[in-house]
Amino acid sequence: MFSTIEKPILIAGPCSAESEEQLDCITKELATTRQVDLLRAGIWKPRTRPGSFEGVGEIGLNWLAKVGKKYGIPTTTEVANIKHVEQALKAGIDVLWIGARTTVNPFSVQEIADALQGVKVPVMIKNPINPDLNLWVGAIERIRNAGITEIAAIHRGFSSYEKTKFRNIPKWGIPVELMQLFPEIPIICDPSHIGGARDLISSVSQKALDMNMSGLMIETHHKPDQALSDAKQQITPARLTDILNELVIRNPNPAKGTDYILDDLRSKIDEIDEDLINNLARRFEVIDKIGAYKKDNNMTILQIERWFEILSSRKKSGSSKGLRDEFIDEVLKSIHKESVYQQTNILNRD
């Protein structure tokens, strides 16, 4: 299914199915755009605490399937256990997705995989709520091992105690790593859950397409402010149309006749990377000597004041050259981790 849809894939619909009338109204408006490839609606809503709206349950599957057929749009919903899978398939839902709260639990993913044995249905897998690439990879592998051949991944951002403008921090590097591991699997971005606010959907959507992601999942509601769940991040079908018209679809390949320009720039990057690796190797040669000196003089590996001095001075130097503090911090911590490992081996060497 995913391979037959022209990029970018568009998935739209309400966070939650609230009534048949609500779904019909929203789908009717979405159908007029002629751009929606999949109609989404949550049937079961995994809420953090009881007492809030937790979805209409099984009856909503029939509403979703009915309006999907009426307006000629395939349907998709979230499943979290065997019962959900069985009920969704029985109702004729076209595509299933596994949510972030489920992906984080291998037991739950395996339960769904077992329920899908012998079933031919496309499955989308959201990233786990915490930034753990292996959990995401493991979920994909479990579903693939069940015999599911049509799989897509959904990037919906990651929970964090860090306060940012995002509801869920994008951490774009993680889906990029997933692209490298599974180049054949389309990755769809969910800007609604990343942003958590309507005014961020457009910019996050553009960023996702700039990263060469395969599509978007955007929550839409005919009366967003009255939605029973995630009201702040839902937009009207009319606003969805505006956003789609504003998006710039870029070509992943160079324009015809300009390949030599890109080749020349990439050649320069190759040379710089080679210099970078050589400099790192030289740095670790010095680290070896420092480790030997510390061993001979019975010194501890870590000297925290020196480490803070390095962080401060390198960030200042990087900032003066237009490099972000966060980037310098990440690079230095990785180098420092390897330095400590190398010196530990020297101290333990006979």
PyMOL commands that set and color helices and strands:
alter all, ss='L'
color gray80, all
select helices_A, chain A and resi 2-4+20-33+59-71+82-91+100-103+106-115+133-145+173-181+191-195+198-210+224-226+231-233+237-246+259-296+304-320+325-347
alter helices_A, ss='H'
color red, helices_A
select strands_A, chain A and resi 9-13+38-40+75-78+95-98+123-126+151-155+187-189+215-219
alter strands_A, ss='S'
color yellow, strands_A
deselect
rebuild
show_as cartoon
